[in-house]
Amino acid sequence: MKSMFPSRNVAIHILRGIIGLGFLAVALQYAPVLGWWALVPGVCALICLGGCPMCWIVGLIATILQRKTGPACAIKTDTSQASR
């Protein structure tokens, strides 16, 4: 079963986090000025982060572990020909 959190590589995941946190900062900073329009960068932040910031952190850890151990659903084949 494949997890929904990890990205293809760590660099992409960190880039998504930087962009998402930027959108989140804009949404929080300009909420008094923009009013309801502050929801637009807030939704963009949720899309970039893949949910809340904690989901992004879980995804970062899963991406690092996936890189070290390989994908969880990898099929290992036996290439030995001992059964001849």
C-alpha positions in Angstrom: 0.0 0.0 0.0 1.4 3.4 -1.0 1.4 6.3 1.4 -0.1 9.5 0.2 2.5 11.7 1.9 5.9 11.2 0.3 7.1 13.1 -2.8 9.3 11.8 -5.6 12.4 13.4 -4.0 13.4 15.5 -1.1 14.1 18.7 -3.2 10.6 18.7 -4.6 9.1 18.2 -1.2 11.1 21.0 0.4 10.2 23.3 -2.6 6.6 22.6 -2.0 7.0 23.4 1.7 8.7 26.7 1.0 6.0 27.8 -1.4 3.2 26.5 0.9 4.6 28.3 3.9 4.9 31.5 1.8 1.3 31.3 0.9 0.4 30.6 4.5 2.4 33.7 5.6 0.6 35.9 3.1 -2.8 34.6 4.1 -2.1 35.3 7.8 -0.3 38.6 7.3 -2.9 40.1 5.0 -6.1 38.7 6.5 -7.1 42.0 8.1 -6.6 43.8 4.8 -7.9 41.3 2.3 -10.8 39.9 4.4 -12.4 36.9 2.8 -9.9 37.1 -0.1 -7.2 35.9 2.3 -8.7 32.4 1.9 -7.3 32.2 -1.7 -3.6 32.1 -0.5 -4.8 29.9 2.4 -6.2 27.3 0.1 -3.1 27.5 -2.1 -1.0 26.8 1.0 -3.1 23.7 1.9 -2.7 22.4 -1.7 1.1 23.0 -1.7 1.6 21.5 1.7 -0.6 18.6 1.0 -2.8 19.4 4.0 -1.7 21.0 7.3 2.0 21.8 8.1 2.2 18.6 10.2 1.1 16.6 7.1 4.0 18.2 5.2 6.5 17.2 8.0 5.2 13.6 8.0 5.6 13.6 4.2 9.2 14.9 4.5 10.1 12.1 6.9 8.3 9.5 4.6 10.2 10.9 1.6 13.6 10.6 3.4 12.8 7.1 4.6 11.6 6.1 1.1 14.8 7.3 -0.4 16.9 5.3 2.1 14.8 2.0 1.9 13.2 2.2 -1.5 9.5 2.2 -2.2 7.3 0.2 0.2 5.6 -1.8 -2.5 8.7 -2.8 -4.5 8.6 -6.4 -5.8 11.7 -8.3 -5.1 12.4 -11.0 -7.6 14.7 -14.0 -7.1 17.2 -14.1 -9.9 19.0 -17.2 -8.7 18.6 -20.2 -10.9 18.9 -22.9 -8.2 15.8 -24.8 -9.3 17.3 -26.0 -12.6 
